[in-house]
Amino acid sequence: KAHFARKKQAAESQSALEGLLEGLGEVAEQAEYDMGPMADEDFVAAHAVKVNVFHTMNFLLQYSRGLREAVKAGLVEIQGGVYDLATGLVQFLGRSPKQAELLSEASAALPPSMLGISRAGAAKRGIHGVRTGDDTSVPPEKALEMLKDGNDRFVAGTPASVAASAKMKTALVKSGQAPHTAIIGCADSRAPIETVFDAMP
């Protein structure tokens, strides 16, 4: 619930702990999106617990090469569960729905919090400084918010995007592009979308 209280006070991560806490904000936003805008905070918070279990499982599969190999070899199985403090009952959630997908992909080298990039920053710029196939998907509402914020920066003359470096271009070639939004415009438009929305390629 603390996420909702500080939702408008987002800041860049300064430590691994803050990176993990910010990750919980991402979980809360996903739970809020799943439950809908009219859902009660208590129901969203309860759903967020399950979302966080799968989020953690996906994080481990995405960033731990050793664990990924062990799961692929059948030596380790990752199962989610939620412990009820009141009853002592454990609700088993099973495997992550994304496990097969994550095992088939190349693992990312380091999580965003260890690269000094916040979850919000990682979604916007990507863990390589530009969004690639190594990045997680962005909920539609968050993508729209990012477009609006980017356009506000463009109008104010304070863009945050930078030119793609050689390292970013290499990451794009290796992992492919993963834009958070697809925009359909006029064929003879003179408006460069990445500039108008202050977005990376």
N, C-alpha and C positions, 0 to 999 in steps of 0.2 A: 504493500500500500504506500510505502514511502516514495515509490516511483511517481505516483500521481501528485504527491505534494511538491516534489522538486522537478516536475516534468519540464518546466520552463526555465530551469536553471542549469541546463546541460553545459558541460565544460570539457575541454580536452583532458584525456587521462594523463596523470603524472606518474603513476606507479602501476605495478602489476595488480595490486589490490583494487585500485580505482578502476582498472580495466575490467576486472571481474565484476565489480559492482555495476559498472556501466553495462556489462553484458546482461545483468539482471533487468536493467531498464529495457533492453531489447526484448527480453522474454516477456516483460509486462506489456510492452506495446503489441507483441504478437498475440498475447492472450486477449488483450482489449480488442484487437482486430477480429479474432476468432469469435468472440462473444457478441460483438456488435456494439454500437454506440449507446444503446439504451440499457445495457447490462449493469447490474448492481456491482459495486466495487468488490464486495465479498465473493460474489460468484466469479468475477474476473480473477481475483487473487487465488481462489481455489483452483481454477483452471491453469493459472500461471505456474503452479507447483508442478503439474504434469508437463507443461510446456518446457519448464526448466530441466526436467529429467531428460527429455529427448534432446534438448539443446546441449546439455552436457555430454550426452552420449555422442552426438554428432561432432562436437568439438574434439573429443578424444579421437574419434575415427579420422577426422580431417587433419589433425596436427601431430598425432603420434604414429610415426612410421612403424615402430616395433609392435605396437598394439594392432595396427592394421594387418601386418603380416601374420601375427598370431591368430587373428580372427579368420583371415583368409585360409590359413592352414588347418582350421578347425581345432586349434589348441585352446582357444579362449572364446567364450561367448559373452556378449554384452547384453544384459537384460535390465530393463528399467523397473523401478518399484517406488511406491510412496508409502511411508510408514505413518499410521494414524496414532498420534500421541494419546488420544483419549481411549481408544479401544485396543491398541497394540496390534491391530490387524495390518498386514502388509498387502497393498493392492499391487499385483504384478502387472506391468504394462507391456511386457514383451520387448522385442527388438525395436530399434528405431525404424520407422517406415523408410528412412533414407539410407539404411545401411548398405544395401546392394549398390545403390548409386554412388555412395561415398567410397566403397571398396573398389569400384571400377575406375575411379579418378585418381590422378596423381595427388599426393598429399601436399599441402602447403608447407613451406619451410618453417615459418614461425607465426604464432597467433598475433593479431593486431596489437594486443596490449604489450607484447614484448618488442614490438617495433616502434612503440611510442605513438601509436595511432589509436584514437578513440574508436569505439564501435560506430558512432555517427560518422566520424571521419573516414573509417574504412568503407562504410556503405557508400559514402559520397565519392571518395577518391579511389577506393580499392586498396588492398593491402600492399600492392606494388606501386601505389601512387596513381594508378589508373585502374578502372574496373576490368577484371578478367574473369575467366572461368573458375579461378580459385576463390572468388568472393561469393558470399551467400546472397540469396535473393532478397529483394526489398519489397515489403508490402505496398500495394497500390497507393494507400493514403500517405505513406511515408515518401514514396517517389514523387507524388504531387507536391508535397510540402517542400521537398528538395528543389523541385523546379521553381516554385514560387520564391523560395529564399534566394536561389541563384539569379532569378530575374530582378529581384530587389537589389542585389549587389551590383548587377549590370547597370541598372537605372541610376544607382547612387554613385557609379564610377569607382566602386571598390571591389573589383573582381578578386577571387581567391585562387582561381585556376592558374596553372603555369603551363609552359610549353612542354610537350612530352619529351622526356629525356631518352637517351639511348637505352637505358635500363628498362624504362617503361615500354618502349617499343619492342624490346626483346621479350618482355613478359606477355605482351599482346600477341606476338607471333607464337610463343610457346603455349600459352594457355587459352588464347582466343579472347574475343571481346565479350563482355557481359553487361551491356547497358541496362540501367534500371528502368529506362523508358524508351518507347519507340514513338517518334513523332512523324506524322504524315503531313507534308506541306506541299505547296504549289511547286510544280516543276521549274518554274522560272523565278522562284523566290530569291530575293537578294538578302535575306536574313540568315546569317550563319547561326544555326541552332545552338551549337556548343558555346557561342559567344553570348547570345541573348539570354541563355540560362546559366551562364558561367559554369559550364560543365567540362570535364575532361573528355577526350575522344573515346 
